[in-house]
Amino acid sequence: MPILDRRLTPARPDLAAAHLRGKVEADDFVEGRRVTIRAGLADLRPEPANDVSIDTQALYGETAMLYEDSEGFGWLQLERDGYVGYVSMVAVGEFDAPPTHRVKVNRSFIYPAPNMKLPIIDALPLGGRVSAGETSGSFVALQGGGFMFADHLRPLNEPDRDFVAVAERLLHAPYLWGGKSSLGVDCSGLVQIALDAAGVKSPRDTDLQEKALGVPLAVSDDLKGLARGDLVFWRGHVGVMRDAQTLLHANAHHMQVASEPLAEARARIAAGTGAAITSIRRLEPAG
């Protein structure tokens, strides 16, 4: 049997997705059922325990295939980027109406009624998805219950034109391994959030992004010829260019999303770890 990436393959020695029958070895195969994330943020972990690091986070409204519900944890695969892991079942709900809108601000609240003075039900991150119904003044009713400020939402069929501007909204957000929101974000999470807002499908992790996104540019010693939106990769790290000289990236040196000259970042990383830029990639124009 081939060695498959556990991040993207819903297979364990004891259990695997039914569509992998004949491709992997497992004691049992299950069809799974479609579910929805019903918490603002849901940590996805490599093991069913709260004391292990998170691989990534699922955002409100994301859909997934659930293959196991055991002892408070669900083992599932996210549909948006294919990531596999364990999530608290408290954050998982049955799939109902497909989402129609996404959150376009860093954070917005769900209220029990169209009244901003009431205690909130939940807080949704940038990129969270909801199914919007009728409007009530400046609020919109959600299909699953609750109300949100309508101007904080954007229809899914209206992508942002400038994904770098989306990433710039998270400037100074704290660094969090596996994070995907203004409360905490890592380097590849920042890129994925921004591209998602622009309607560009992106893998979750840096190595996968480097293989899947854009076309490679020549990396010259003087770092000339770069443009806004170019992605700069090191082994295990990625940032996005704000202009020809300036890199925006979530990093563990500043422990936040920082903006700095690419030349300075390259020199510091090389001095600290010996790592060099592995590639610079430019996204191809839509269409």
C-alpha positions as CSV (number, residue, x, y, z in Angstrom):
1,M,0.0,0.0,0.0
2,P,1.3,3.5,-0.8
3,I,2.3,5.9,2.1
4,L,-0.4,8.5,2.2
5,D,-0.3,11.9,3.8
6,R,-2.2,11.5,7.1
7,R,-3.1,15.3,7.0
8,L,-5.2,14.6,3.9
9,T,-6.2,11.0,4.1
10,P,-9.1,9.8,6.3
11,A,-7.4,6.5,7.1
12,R,-6.2,4.8,10.3
13,P,-5.2,1.2,10.9
14,D,-8.7,0.6,12.5
15,L,-10.9,2.8,10.4
16,A,-11.0,4.5,7.0
17,A,-13.3,6.3,4.6
18,A,-15.3,3.9,2.4
19,H,-13.9,5.5,-0.8
20,L,-10.4,4.4,0.2
21,R,-11.3,0.7,0.2
22,G,-8.7,-1.1,-1.9
23,K,-6.3,1.9,-1.5
24,V,-5.5,1.6,2.2
25,E,-5.5,-1.2,4.8
26,A,-8.0,-0.8,7.7
27,D,-10.0,-3.0,9.9
28,D,-13.2,-1.2,8.9
29,F,-14.5,1.2,6.3
30,V,-17.4,3.7,6.8
31,E,-19.3,6.1,4.5
32,G,-19.3,9.0,7.0
33,R,-21.9,11.8,7.1
34,R,-21.8,15.4,6.2
35,V,-21.7,17.8,9.2
36,T,-21.1,21.6,9.8
37,I,-18.9,23.4,12.2
38,R,-21.1,25.3,14.7
39,A,-18.5,27.1,16.8
40,G,-16.7,30.3,15.8
41,L,-13.4,28.4,15.9
42,A,-12.9,24.6,16.3
43,D,-9.4,23.3,16.9
44,L,-8.4,20.4,14.7
45,R,-5.9,18.1,16.4
46,P,-3.9,15.0,15.3
47,E,-5.1,13.0,18.3
48,P,-8.4,13.0,20.3
49,A,-7.1,14.9,23.3
50,N,-7.1,18.6,24.4
51,D,-3.5,18.6,25.6
52,V,-1.9,18.1,22.1
53,S,-1.0,20.9,19.7
54,I,-3.5,21.9,17.0
55,D,-2.9,21.3,13.4
56,T,-5.4,23.9,12.1
57,Q,-8.7,25.4,12.9
58,A,-12.1,25.0,11.3
59,L,-14.2,28.1,11.0
60,Y,-17.9,28.5,11.6
61,G,-20.0,27.2,8.7
62,E,-17.3,24.9,7.3
63,T,-18.6,21.5,6.2
64,A,-16.9,18.2,6.8
65,M,-17.3,14.5,6.5
66,L,-17.6,12.9,9.9
67,Y,-16.2,9.3,10.1
68,E,-16.3,8.7,13.9
69,D,-17.9,10.2,17.0
70,S,-16.3,8.7,20.1
71,E,-15.8,10.0,23.6
72,G,-16.5,13.6,22.8
73,F,-14.3,13.8,19.7
74,G,-15.2,13.6,16.1
75,W,-12.7,12.3,13.5
76,L,-13.5,14.1,10.3
77,Q,-12.2,15.6,7.0
78,L,-12.8,19.2,6.2
79,E,-14.3,19.7,2.8
80,R,-12.7,23.1,2.1
81,D,-9.0,22.0,2.3
82,G,-9.2,18.3,2.9
83,Y,-7.5,18.4,6.3
84,V,-8.2,15.4,8.6
85,G,-8.2,15.4,12.4
86,Y,-10.1,15.3,15.6
87,V,-12.5,18.0,16.7
88,S,-14.6,18.4,19.9
89,M,-18.1,17.2,19.1
90,V,-19.4,20.3,20.9
91,A,-18.4,22.3,17.8
92,V,-20.1,19.9,15.4
93,G,-23.6,20.2,14.1
94,E,-25.8,18.4,11.5
95,F,-25.6,19.9,8.0
96,D,-28.6,21.9,7.1
97,A,-28.7,24.9,4.8
98,P,-25.6,25.6,2.6
99,P,-23.9,28.9,3.5
100,T,-24.6,32.0,1.4
101,H,-22.4,34.6,3.0
102,R,-19.0,34.9,4.7
103,V,-17.7,37.2,7.4
104,K,-15.7,40.0,5.8
105,V,-14.4,41.7,9.0
106,N,-11.9,40.3,11.6
107,R,-14.6,39.4,14.0
108,S,-18.4,39.7,14.2
109,F,-21.1,38.5,16.7
110,I,-24.2,36.4,16.6
111,Y,-27.0,37.9,18.7
112,P,-30.2,36.2,19.9
113,A,-32.3,39.1,18.4
114,P,-31.6,42.1,16.2
115,N,-30.4,44.1,19.1
116,M,-26.7,44.9,19.7
117,K,-27.3,45.4,23.5
118,L,-28.1,41.7,24.1
119,P,-25.5,39.2,25.2
120,I,-23.9,37.5,22.2
121,I,-24.3,33.9,21.2
122,D,-21.0,33.5,19.5
123,A,-18.2,35.4,17.8
124,L,-17.3,34.5,14.2
125,P,-13.9,35.1,12.6
126,L,-13.0,36.5,9.2
127,G,-14.0,33.9,6.7
128,G,-16.7,32.2,8.8
129,R,-19.7,31.2,6.7
130,V,-23.4,31.6,7.4
131,S,-26.7,31.0,5.7
132,A,-28.4,34.4,5.7
133,G,-32.2,34.9,5.6
134,E,-34.4,37.9,5.9
135,T,-33.1,41.3,7.1
136,S,-34.4,43.2,10.1
137,G,-33.2,46.7,10.1
138,S,-29.4,46.6,10.0
139,F,-29.3,42.9,11.0
140,V,-29.9,39.7,9.1
141,A,-31.4,36.5,10.4
142,L,-29.4,33.3,10.2
143,Q,-31.0,30.0,9.0
144,G,-29.6,28.2,12.1
145,G,-30.9,30.9,14.5
146,G,-29.5,34.2,15.7
147,F,-28.8,37.5,14.0
148,M,-25.7,39.3,12.6
149,F,-24.9,42.8,11.6
150,A,-25.6,42.7,7.9
151,D,-22.7,44.9,6.8
152,H,-20.2,42.5,8.3
153,L,-21.2,39.9,5.7
154,R,-20.4,39.4,2.0
155,P,-22.1,37.0,-0.4
156,L,-20.0,34.0,-1.3
157,N,-20.3,34.8,-5.0
158,E,-18.6,38.3,-4.4
159,P,-14.9,37.5,-3.7
160,D,-12.4,40.2,-2.6
161,R,-10.3,41.5,-5.5
162,D,-7.2,42.0,-3.5
163,F,-6.3,39.1,-1.3
164,V,-3.3,41.0,0.1
165,A,-5.6,43.6,1.5
166,V,-7.4,40.8,3.4
167,A,-4.1,39.6,4.9
168,E,-3.3,43.2,5.9
169,R,-6.4,43.3,8.1
170,L,-4.6,40.8,10.3
171,L,-1.5,42.9,10.8
172,H,-0.3,42.6,14.4
173,A,-2.6,39.6,15.1
174,P,-0.7,37.3,17.5
175,Y,1.1,34.3,16.2
176,L,-0.6,30.9,17.0
177,W,0.6,27.6,15.6
178,G,-2.3,26.2,13.7
179,G,-4.4,29.4,14.1
180,K,-6.7,30.9,11.5
181,S,-8.2,34.1,13.0
182,S,-7.4,37.5,14.4
183,L,-7.1,35.8,17.8
184,G,-4.1,33.9,16.5
185,V,-2.8,32.9,13.1
186,D,0.2,31.2,11.7
187,C,2.0,31.8,8.4
188,S,0.2,29.4,6.1
189,G,-3.1,30.2,7.9
190,L,-2.7,33.8,7.0
191,V,-2.2,33.0,3.3
192,Q,-5.1,30.5,3.3
193,I,-7.6,33.0,4.9
194,A,-6.7,35.7,2.5
195,L,-6.8,33.6,-0.6
196,D,-10.1,32.1,0.5
197,A,-11.7,35.6,0.7
198,A,-10.6,36.1,-2.9
199,G,-12.1,32.9,-4.0
200,V,-8.8,31.1,-4.5
201,K,-8.7,27.5,-3.2
202,S,-5.6,26.9,-1.1
203,P,-4.1,24.0,0.8
204,R,-3.5,24.5,4.5
205,D,0.2,23.9,5.1
206,T,3.2,25.6,3.7
207,D,4.7,22.6,1.8
208,L,1.3,21.9,0.2
209,Q,0.8,25.6,-0.7
210,E,4.3,25.8,-2.3
211,K,3.4,22.9,-4.6
212,A,-0.1,24.0,-5.5
213,L,-0.1,27.8,-5.7
214,G,1.1,30.0,-8.6
215,V,4.1,29.7,-10.9
216,P,7.7,30.0,-9.8
217,L,9.7,33.2,-10.2
218,A,13.5,33.4,-10.4
219,V,15.0,34.2,-7.0
220,S,17.8,36.7,-7.5
221,D,20.3,37.8,-4.9
222,D,19.0,41.4,-5.1
223,L,15.3,40.2,-4.8
224,K,14.3,42.4,-7.7
225,G,11.2,42.1,-9.9
226,L,8.7,41.1,-7.1
227,A,5.2,42.5,-6.9
228,R,2.3,42.7,-4.5
229,G,0.8,39.3,-4.0
230,D,3.9,37.2,-4.7
231,L,4.3,34.4,-2.2
232,V,7.7,33.8,-0.6
233,F,8.5,30.4,0.7
234,W,11.1,29.0,3.0
235,R,11.0,25.4,4.3
236,G,8.2,25.5,6.8
237,H,7.4,29.2,6.3
238,V,5.6,31.5,3.9
239,G,4.8,35.2,3.6
240,V,3.1,37.5,1.0
241,M,4.6,40.6,-0.6
242,R,2.8,43.9,0.1
243,D,4.8,45.6,-2.6
244,A,8.2,45.0,-4.4
245,Q,10.2,45.1,-1.1
246,T,7.8,44.5,1.8
247,L,6.9,41.1,3.3
248,L,3.8,40.5,5.4
249,H,4.0,37.2,7.4
250,A,2.9,35.6,10.7
251,N,6.1,34.6,12.4
252,A,7.5,33.3,15.6
253,H,10.3,36.0,15.7
254,H,7.8,38.8,16.2
255,M,5.1,36.4,17.6
256,Q,2.6,38.2,15.5
257,V,1.7,39.2,11.9
258,A,4.5,41.6,11.0
259,S,5.4,43.8,8.0
260,E,9.1,44.2,7.2
261,P,11.5,44.4,4.3
262,L,11.9,41.1,2.6
263,A,15.7,41.5,2.6
264,E,15.8,41.9,6.4
265,A,13.6,38.9,6.9
266,R,15.7,36.8,4.6
267,A,18.9,37.8,6.4
268,R,17.5,37.2,9.9
269,I,16.1,33.8,9.0
270,A,19.4,32.7,7.3
271,A,21.4,33.9,10.3
272,G,19.1,32.1,12.8
273,T,18.4,28.8,11.1
274,G,20.5,28.8,7.9
275,A,17.4,28.5,5.9
276,A,17.2,30.1,2.4
277,I,14.2,31.1,0.3
278,T,13.1,27.9,-1.5
279,S,10.8,29.6,-4.0
280,I,8.9,32.7,-4.9
281,R,5.6,32.1,-6.6
282,R,3.2,34.4,-8.4
283,L,-0.5,33.6,-8.6
284,E,-1.9,33.4,-12.1
285,P,-4.6,35.8,-13.0
286,A,-8.1,34.5,-12.6
287,G,-9.7,33.2,-15.7
